[in-house]
Amino acid sequence: MEKFCFCFDIDGTLYPSNHVISKRTLETIEKLREKGHKIVVATGRNLSSVEKSGLLEQVQFDALVLNNGQCVLNDKGEVIYAKYMPADLVWEIIDVCGTNGIVCSLETVNDWFCVQQPNEYVKMTHDFFRETAPHQGEYNPSMKIIMAMAYAPKGYDYTPLKEIEGLNVDIGNSCYADLGLKGFHKYKGIEKCLEYFDLTKTVCFGDGSNDVEMIRHATIGIAMGQSIEQVKEVSDFVTKNCDDDGIVYACEHYEFI
C-alpha cells in the first residue's frame, strides 16, 4: 500500500465535545501507524497549548504542524521549520490592540504570553480549550514570534487588525482570533512534513475555517460531519461528526483500515 501522511486537526476532529479521544479513534490511528503511514497533528495551537491539552500523552505523532503552519516539529521536538513575524509587524499588532482595547498574546516556540493584563475574554478562550491561559509578559524585539492571538467578545469582527498589511486574521469559535502571516496556512507546514518524510500524498481531516486550505490542498481532504460549509465545499468526503467517530468512519470508507 502506498504510504500517506495523515494530518489531523485537534479541536472538533481528534477532540470531540468532551475533549476525550475515543478508543476507536485511537485504535484507528495506531492501525494507520502499523501500516507505515505517518501521523501528523495540524493545528492553530502552539506547542504549549498542545502540551497542556494532554494530546501528546494519548497519541504518538511523527510531526507537529503548529501555529497554522508557521512552525513544524519532528517527533523529537526539534524545529524542522519556522516562519517568524517581522518585529515591525509585531509592534503594529501590539499598537492596534492597545488602541482598540484588545488584549493580545504572542507566541514563540517555547513561550506564550499576554502583552496586556489578561481579561475575561482571555479566560473564556482558554477555558474553551481547557487549558491554562498564557502568563503576562513583555515583548522584546529580539524574541522570535511565530504567531499572535487577539481576544475580544464573541462575534467581534476584528476590523482594526484586518487592516494591518501582511496579517491574516482567522476568527475562532470562542473569544479570539489567530493572527498569522498572510499567505500561510496549515498545508504550508504539511508540505515541510512531506519533504521531511519523503512522501507525496496526504489525507487531511478538519472542520474549521483554518482547515479550509489544508482540506483543499490534500490528496484526500475529509471534512468532519459538523464542519462549517466552507470546509465541506472543498472536501473530497464528508464523514460523520467528531462525536460519532468520524475519523474511523472515513478510514473505513477509504479502506485504509
FIROMI-398445 format. One line per 3 residues: for each residue x, z, y of N, C-alpha, C. Coordinates in steps of 0.02 Angstrom, whole numbers, plus 50000, padded with zeros to 5 digits. Atoms other than C-alpha are relative to their C-alpha. Last residue first. Layout:
REM FIROMI-398445
X,Z,Y,X,Z,Y,X,Z,Y; ...
This chain:
REM FIROMI-398445
49996,49945,50049,49599,50392,50004,49953,49986,49942; 49933,49972,49993,49638,50248,50122,50011,50058,49952; 49967,49989,50065,49484,50161,50056,50073,50018,50008
49945,50048,50001,49430,50101,50229,50042,50005,49936; 50028,50066,49985,49261,50189,50211,50054,49947,49994; 50033,50024,50062,49344,50339,50126,49973,49929,50011
49946,50014,50048,49463,50360,50274,49972,49976,49933; 49966,50062,49981,49316,50343,50393,50055,49982,49951; 50046,50055,50011,49211,50476,50303,50034,49932,50016
50005,50012,50072,49356,50598,50296,49958,49938,49986; 49935,50027,50021,49392,50583,50482,49998,49983,49926; 49994,50071,49983,49207,50603,50522,50065,49968,49979
49942,50027,50035,49196,50769,50430,50008,49924,50011; 50023,50025,50066,49019,50808,50492,50057,49966,49962; 50028,49943,50037,49072,50919,50640,49977,49980,49930
49945,49955,50020,49182,50776,50701,49975,50057,49957; 49978,49950,49951,49030,50663,50703,50058,50041,49973; 50045,49944,49989,49021,50519,50579,50028,50048,50053
50008,49958,50058,49123,50360,50597,49949,50055,50015; 50025,49935,49976,49111,50221,50723,49984,50042,49939; 50046,49965,50044,49221,50075,50670,49979,50066,50033
50015,50044,50056,49326,49943,50756,49948,50031,49954; 49979,49980,50067,49322,50036,50921,49985,49946,49948; 49936,50033,50015,49316,49964,51098,50024,50014,49928
50000,50072,49984,49131,49997,51129,50065,49965,49982; 50035,50037,50052,49132,50164,51038,50004,49925,50012; 49958,49999,50061,49265,50233,51154,49967,49959,49945
49941,50043,49988,49173,50179,51312,50046,49998,49940; 50014,50070,50013,49010,50250,51241,50061,49955,50010; 50031,50032,49943,49075,50428,51232,49994,49925,49986
49958,50028,49947,49115,50487,51057,49958,49975,50059; 50024,49972,49936,48994,50594,50955,50038,49973,50059; 50072,50013,49990,49016,50489,50798,49973,50023,50067
50040,49948,50030,49206,50487,50811,49926,49990,50019; 50034,49955,49954,49275,50319,50862,49963,50053,49961; 50059,49967,50027,49399,50232,50747,49973,50051,50051
50020,49947,49953,49526,50104,50806,49933,50030,49978; 50069,49980,50017,49609,50003,50668,49983,50059,50046; 50015,50049,50051,49765,49909,50723,49929,50011,49975
49985,49984,50070,49756,50021,50875,49988,49939,49955; 49937,50030,50021,49762,49951,51052,50016,50010,49926; 49999,50072,49985,49579,49982,51100,50062,49966,49970
50045,50032,50048,49573,50152,51014,50002,49924,50009; 49972,49989,50067,49726,50213,51108,49957,49964,49948; 49945,50048,50009,49663,50135,51270,50032,50007,49931
50024,50069,49997,49496,50227,51257,50056,49950,49986; 49988,50033,50064,49565,50394,51198,49984,49926,50002; 49928,50013,50005,49584,50473,51371,50019,49970,49932
49978,50052,49954,49396,50450,51397,50074,49985,49995; 50008,49989,49928,49351,50548,51242,50029,49945,50043; 50070,49994,49978,49316,50524,51056,49990,50001,50075
50010,49965,49937,49472,50483,50957,49927,50001,50021; 50064,49967,49996,49546,50421,50793,49993,50036,50067; 50007,49950,49948,49687,50295,50781,49929,50026,50003
50071,49982,50006,49746,50195,50630,49991,50059,50048; 50027,49934,49984,49911,50111,50671,49926,50005,49981; 50073,49995,49999,50019,49967,50611,49976,50072,50010
50032,50047,49954,50197,49913,50648,49925,50011,50008; 50065,50022,50025,50313,50042,50570,49969,49953,50052; 49993,50070,50022,50498,50075,50597,49936,49977,49965
50014,50001,50072,50466,50264,50608,50012,49931,49969; 49962,49946,50032,50549,50284,50780,49992,49997,49923; 49929,50017,49999,50486,50116,50842,50041,50051,49961
49992,50058,50044,50309,50157,50786,50072,49977,49998; 50001,49976,50070,50324,50328,50865,50010,49942,49951; 49934,49969,50012,50376,50251,51031,50004,50028,49930
49952,50055,50009,50222,50139,51021,50071,50027,49989; 50005,50021,50070,50118,50296,50997,50047,49943,49985; 49961,49953,50040,50180,50360,51164,50000,49981,49926
49931,50010,49978,50116,50206,51255,50047,50046,49960; 49969,50051,50042,49959,50220,51147,50071,49983,50022; 49975,49975,50064,49916,50387,51227,50037,49946,49959
50055,49976,50042,49901,50317,51402,50030,50017,49932; 49983,49966,50062,50017,50274,51546,49936,50022,49964; 49973,50047,50049,49983,50140,51676,50019,50032,49934
50043,50058,50011,49962,50264,51817,50034,49951,49953; 49976,50061,49968,50069,50418,51794,49954,49942,49984; 49940,50032,50029,49973,50573,51747,50020,49938,50039
49968,50042,49949,49847,50696,51817,50065,49972,49971; 49930,50013,50015,49728,50770,51689,50027,49953,50053; 49982,50071,50008,49564,50829,51767,50074,49997,49984
49931,50023,49989,49485,51000,51752,50004,49924,49998; 49988,49998,49927,49327,51105,51746,50070,49977,50017; 50011,49933,49972,49271,51055,51570,50016,49996,50075
50067,49976,50017,49249,50889,51481,49987,50071,50023; 50013,49971,50066,49399,50808,51564,49929,50026,49992; 50044,49941,49996,49422,50692,51714,49981,50023,49930
50044,50004,50058,49570,50573,51695,49959,50064,49997; 50042,49940,50003,49657,50545,51862,49950,49992,49943; 50060,50010,50041,49799,50418,51856,49963,50067,49994
50025,49944,50039,49924,50430,51999,49937,49981,49961; 49959,49990,50060,50028,50285,52065,49977,50056,49956; 49973,50061,50032,49954,50291,52240,50044,50019,49940
49927,49998,50002,49858,50451,52279,50026,49939,49961; 49973,50042,49946,49677,50407,52321,50076,50001,50002; 50004,50070,50021,49615,50471,52153,50030,49953,50052
49944,50014,50045,49677,50643,52204,50000,49928,49977; 49937,49995,49963,49562,50653,52355,50061,49985,49957; 49985,50056,49956,49418,50581,52251,50066,50008,50038
49927,50001,49987,49425,50718,52118,50021,49941,50044; 49975,50067,50013,49245,50678,52061,50075,49991,50015; 49961,50020,49942,49182,50857,52038,50033,49933,49986
50037,50050,49963,49055,50866,51896,50035,49976,50063; 50020,50054,50045,49122,51029,51826,49955,49952,50039; 50065,49992,50035,49191,51131,51970,49984,49940,49956
50054,50001,49952,49377,51105,52007,49934,50007,49962; 50057,49962,50022,49546,51121,51920,49947,50003,50055; 50036,49973,49942,49687,50997,51934,49936,50032,49976
50072,49992,50008,49812,50963,51795,49972,50027,50065; 50030,49946,49962,49989,50896,51801,49926,50004,49982; 50069,50012,49982,50105,50789,51695,49974,50060,50040
50027,50056,50039,50286,50766,51645,49929,49983,50023; 50072,49995,50009,50374,50872,51775,49975,49938,49964; 50022,50064,50028,50563,50880,51757,49926,50006,49981
50040,49996,50062,50606,51025,51872,49979,49931,49978; 49955,50013,50057,50744,50993,52000,49963,50002,49933; 49990,50072,50012,50611,50975,52134,50047,49983,49943
49933,50016,49976,50567,51160,52114,50012,49927,49984; 49969,50065,50015,50385,51208,52096,50068,49994,50033; 49983,50037,49940,50337,51392,52099,50036,49936,49981
49929,50012,49989,50247,51487,51963,50010,49958,50063; 49987,50026,49933,50081,51561,51909,50075,49992,50011; 49981,49949,49951,50053,51577,51722,50009,49969,50069
49930,50000,49978,49959,51447,51620,50013,50054,50052; 49988,50042,49941,49791,51499,51548,50073,50002,50019; 49980,49961,49941,49789,51571,51372,50014,49952,50058
49929,49987,49993,49698,51462,51245,50012,50042,50063; 49985,49940,50040,49525,51431,51176,50075,50015,50001; 49950,50020,50050,49517,51255,51249,50021,50057,49954
50028,50058,50035,49354,51297,51339,50047,49977,49944; 50048,49970,50048,49427,51467,51385,49970,49944,49957; 49959,49979,50057,49568,51365,51460,49962,50043,49951
49969,50056,50036,49450,51268,51571,50037,50024,49938; 50052,50035,50037,49342,51417,51620,50029,49943,49958; 50021,49959,50057,49495,51520,51668,49948,49963,49957
49944,49997,50046,49568,51383,51776,49979,50038,49937; 50001,50065,50035,49398,51355,51854,50059,49994,49952; 50050,50000,50053,49383,51541,51894,50000,49934,49961
50067,49979,49982,49546,51542,51991,49952,49995,49941; 50053,50024,50045,49733,51536,51957,49932,50028,50020; 50029,49945,50039,49837,51577,52112,49945,49973,49955
50039,49952,49961,49921,51417,52167,49975,50057,49955; 49965,49994,49936,50062,51319,52085,49965,50050,50045; 50043,50016,49943,49992,51352,51912,50040,50009,50064
50015,49948,49951,50122,51348,51772,49954,49974,50055; 50064,50021,49973,50168,51260,51612,49977,50054,50048; 50032,49952,49955,50338,51268,51528,49938,49969,50031
50003,49932,50027,50430,51190,51381,49968,50051,50045; 50004,49999,50073,50412,51002,51404,49987,50071,49974; 49937,50026,50026,50370,51020,51588,49993,50000,49924
49979,49995,50069,50191,51037,51650,50070,49969,49990; 49949,50049,50015,50122,51073,51823,50029,50013,49931; 49946,49975,50043,49960,51162,51865,50047,49943,49985
49970,50047,50046,49841,51128,52009,50053,50035,49958; 49942,49973,50036,49716,51235,52103,50028,49945,49955; 50000,50011,50073,49603,51139,52222,50063,50032,49971
50020,49939,50033,49564,51198,52399,49996,49995,49924; 50070,50003,50022,49565,51023,52471,49977,50061,49960; 50043,50019,49944,49724,51038,52575,49926,50003,49981
50001,49945,49951,49814,51131,52437,49952,49987,50057; 50038,49946,50031,49767,51001,52305,49993,50058,50050; 50070,50020,50001,49825,50861,52419,49956,50055,49970
50026,50000,49932,49990,50950,52455,49926,49983,50002; 50004,49930,49976,50027,50993,52274,49968,50002,50069; 50054,49967,50039,49987,50816,52215,49989,50071,50026
50063,50026,49973,50094,50745,52356,49941,50031,49964; 50013,49968,49936,50239,50858,52307,49933,49977,50029; 50019,49930,50014,50227,50799,52127,49983,50036,50065
50068,50002,50026,50228,50617,52185,49975,50071,49985; 50044,50011,49943,50382,50649,52291,49927,49995,49980; 50011,49938,49962,50469,50730,52143,49953,49989,50059
49954,49994,49943,50447,50575,52035,49983,50062,50041; 50028,50017,49935,50346,50613,51877,50053,50004,50054; 50011,49947,49952,50439,50613,51711,49972,49974,50066
50004,50034,49935,50424,50495,51564,49981,50052,50052; 50034,49964,49946,50481,50574,51401,50003,49959,50063; 50018,50039,49941,50533,50500,51233,49966,50047,50051
49978,50068,50014,50616,50562,51074,49979,49952,50056; 50030,50051,49957,50609,50744,51126,50028,49931,49982; 49952,50034,49956,50658,50854,50979,49964,49947,50041
50010,49977,49932,50526,50970,50905,50047,49969,50050; 49954,49945,49988,50591,50947,50728,49993,50028,50071; 50023,49941,50039,50440,50842,50679,50047,50059,50006
50000,50011,50072,50478,50720,50820,49982,50064,49964; 49953,49958,50037,50423,50744,50999,49998,49981,49927; 50005,50008,50073,50341,50618,51117,50055,50043,49968
49948,49961,50035,50304,50645,51302,49988,49994,49925; 49939,49995,49959,50211,50534,51426,50055,50041,49969; 49950,50052,50014,50080,50475,51300,50065,50006,50039
50028,50068,49997,49928,50570,51362,50054,49946,49996; 50008,50019,49929,50030,50729,51392,49976,49928,50009; 50027,49950,49955,50085,50739,51209,49988,49971,50070
50007,50038,49938,50117,50621,51065,49962,50044,50048; 50051,49979,49952,50176,50738,50927,50003,49955,50061; 49983,50007,49928,50270,50672,50777,49942,50025,50041
49935,50034,49997,50279,50687,50587,50022,49989,50071; 49998,50065,49967,50141,50817,50587,50070,49971,49998; 49931,50021,49989,50112,50961,50466,49999,49929,50029
49984,50068,50020,49937,51030,50488,50073,49985,50014; 50049,50025,50048,49869,51208,50496,50020,49932,49972; 50000,49955,50058,50005,51309,50583,49954,49974,49945
49938,50013,50038,50038,51165,50703,50007,50046,49940; 50004,50062,50040,49856,51172,50759,50061,49990,49956; 49993,49985,50071,49861,51354,50813,50001,49939,49956
50063,50016,50034,49793,51311,50986,50001,50018,49926; 50048,49945,49993,49937,51403,51069,49934,49988,49963; 49975,49942,50037,50062,51277,51000,49950,50057,50003
50007,50015,50072,49959,51129,51059,50023,50059,49959; 50071,49999,50018,49939,51205,51233,49990,49987,49925; 50023,49931,49997,50124,51242,51250,49928,50006,49977
49976,49965,50059,50169,51066,51192,49976,50072,49998; 49927,49995,50003,50059,50982,51321,50021,50041,49940; 49970,49933,49995,49879,50930,51292,50076,49995,50003
49984,49988,49930,49821,50752,51326,50032,50067,50011; 50042,49956,49960,49832,50720,51142,50020,49999,50073; 49997,50035,49935,49898,50608,51005,49950,50033,50047
50052,49975,49955,49939,50702,50844,50010,49965,50067; 49983,49988,49930,50037,50597,50721,49941,50031,50037; 50055,49964,49968,50036,50583,50531,50022,50022,50070
49977,49952,49951,50146,50452,50449,49941,50030,50037; 50018,50015,49931,50083,50367,50291,50028,50054,50046; 49944,50026,49960,50181,50389,50130,49982,49981,50071
49996,50073,50010,50038,50407,50006,50053,49968,50044; 49974,50011,50067,50067,50595,50000,50008,49926,49984; 49928,49986,49999,50043,50601,50189,50031,49985,49931
49968,50055,49963,49874,50516,50175,50076,50009,50002; 50000,50059,50044,49824,50639,50040,50032,49940,50034; 49947,49990,50049,49877,50784,50152,50004,49942,49951
49937,50011,49966,49770,50717,50293,50058,50008,49952; 49994,50072,49987,49621,50705,50177,50067,49984,50033; 49984,50031,50065,49644,50884,50113,50011,49924,50009
49931,49981,50016,49649,50949,50292,50022,49967,49935; 49957,50038,49955,49490,50851,50333,50073,50016,49986; 49999,50070,50022,49402,50918,50178,50045,49957,50045
49958,50004,50060,49451,51098,50220,50006,49927,49977; 50033,49990,50065,49376,51081,50393,50049,49990,49943; 49998,50063,50038,49482,51104,50548,49971,50012,49930
49972,49987,50066,49423,51259,50641,49998,49934,49961; 49927,50001,49997,49395,51238,50829,50033,50020,49934; 49976,49931,50011,49210,51289,50811,50076,50006,50001
50024,49955,49948,49149,51127,50893,50023,50072,49991; 50072,50004,49988,49257,51018,50781,49980,50053,50052; 50037,49937,49989,49446,51010,50802,49926,49987,50011
49977,49952,50050,49531,50859,50724,49961,50065,50005; 49977,50045,50053,49425,50738,50824,50026,50040,49941; 50054,50045,50016,49321,50829,50956,50019,49950,49946
50066,49972,49986,49476,50910,51028,49945,49948,49989; 50014,49932,50024,49634,50850,50941,49928,50020,50010; 50015,49957,49943,49660,50661,50949,49986,50070,49973
50061,49962,49991,49729,50593,50787,49999,50036,50067; 49996,49962,49937,49854,50456,50751,49934,50033,50015; 50067,49972,49987,49884,50385,50577,50005,50048,50059
49992,49941,49959,50043,50278,50573,49929,50023,50018; 50028,49998,49933,50016,50157,50432,50023,50064,50035; 49999,49935,49967,50110,50112,50273,49976,49994,50073
49963,50001,49937,50061,49958,50175,49993,50067,50034; 50042,50000,49940,50000,50000,50000,50044,50000,50062
